[in-house]
Amino acid sequence: MNLDFFGERLKAMRKAKRLTQLDLSKRLEVSKGTVSAYEQGLSYPALATLVEICTILDTSADYLLGLSDDLSFKMGGLTDAQTDSVLQFVALIERANDIVNDQ
C-alpha cells in the first residue's frame, strides 16, 4: 500500500480544523512528536488511532490514505462552488507534487 499521501493529508486536515499538533496529540492521547512523525511519514498510527483521527478530523481513512480524493468533511461557510474550487486547487497541488516526485 502506498502511504505517500497520509502525512500531507493529515496535516492539511488538522490545519483545516484549526488544530495544532499539540491539540491533536492531546485528543489522541499521544505525544506531539508522534503526531509530527505521522505528518512527516516517519511512522503511521495503529488502526484504532487512525479511526480516532478520522473521528476528530471528520474525514475518512480512505481520504487520509490516498485511496480516495473525496473529501468527506464539510467546509463550513463555503458555497458548493467555493468548495469545488478548493478541491480543484488541492488536486492541482497533488498533481504538481506527483510531477516533482517523479523527476
C-alpha positions in Angstrom: 0.0 0.0 0.0 1.3 3.5 -0.9 1.0 5.8 2.1 2.6 8.9 0.4 -0.5 11.0 0.9 -1.1 10.2 4.6 1.2 12.8 6.2 0.3 15.6 3.9 -3.4 15.0 4.1 -3.3 14.5 7.9 -1.5 17.9 8.2 -3.9 19.6 5.8 -7.0 18.2 7.6 -5.6 19.1 11.0 -5.0 22.7 9.9 -8.4 22.9 8.2 -9.9 22.0 11.6 -7.7 24.7 13.2 -5.9 22.3 15.4 -2.2 22.4 16.3 -0.1 19.3 16.5 -0.4 19.6 20.3 -4.2 19.9 20.2 -4.4 16.8 18.1 -1.9 14.9 20.2 -3.9 15.7 23.4 -7.1 14.5 21.9 -5.4 11.3 20.7 -3.5 10.9 24.0 -0.2 10.6 22.2 2.9 12.9 22.2 3.2 15.9 19.9 6.2 14.2 18.5 4.1 11.2 17.5 1.7 13.5 15.5 4.7 15.2 13.9 6.1 11.8 12.9 2.8 10.9 11.3 2.8 14.1 9.3 6.4 13.6 8.2 5.7 10.0 7.1 8.2 8.6 9.7 5.5 6.5 11.4 1.9 5.6 11.0 -0.9 5.2 13.5 -2.3 2.0 14.7 -5.7 1.2 13.3 -7.6 2.3 16.5 -5.7 5.6 16.4 -6.5 6.1 12.7 -10.1 5.6 13.5 -9.9 8.2 16.2 -8.0 10.6 13.9 -10.8 10.3 11.3 -13.4 11.0 14.0 -11.6 14.0 15.3 -10.9 15.5 11.9 -14.3 14.4 10.5 -12.8 12.7 7.4 -12.4 9.2 6.0 -9.5 6.9 6.3 -9.8 6.4 2.5 -9.1 10.1 2.0 -6.2 10.2 4.5 -4.6 7.1 3.0 -4.9 8.4 -0.6 -7.4 5.7 -1.6 -9.9 8.4 -2.4 -9.8 12.0 -3.4 -13.3 12.6 -1.9 -13.2 15.0 1.0 -15.9 13.9 3.4 -15.8 16.8 5.8 -17.8 19.9 5.4 -16.0 23.2 4.7 -18.0 25.4 6.9 -19.3 28.6 5.4 -18.3 27.8 1.8 -20.8 27.5 -1.0 -20.7 24.4 -3.3 -18.9 26.4 -6.0 -16.3 27.6 -3.5 -15.8 24.0 -2.2 -15.4 22.8 -5.7 -12.7 25.5 -6.3 -10.8 24.4 -3.1 -10.9 20.8 -4.2 -9.7 21.6 -7.7 -6.8 23.6 -6.1 -5.9 20.6 -3.9 -6.0 18.3 -6.9 -3.7 20.7 -8.8 -1.2 20.7 -5.9 -1.3 16.9 -5.7 -0.6 16.6 -9.5 2.3 19.1 -9.2 3.7 17.1 -6.3 3.4 13.9 -8.4 5.4 15.6 -11.2 8.1 16.8 -8.8 8.4 13.4 -7.1 8.7 11.6 -10.5 11.6 13.8 -11.5 
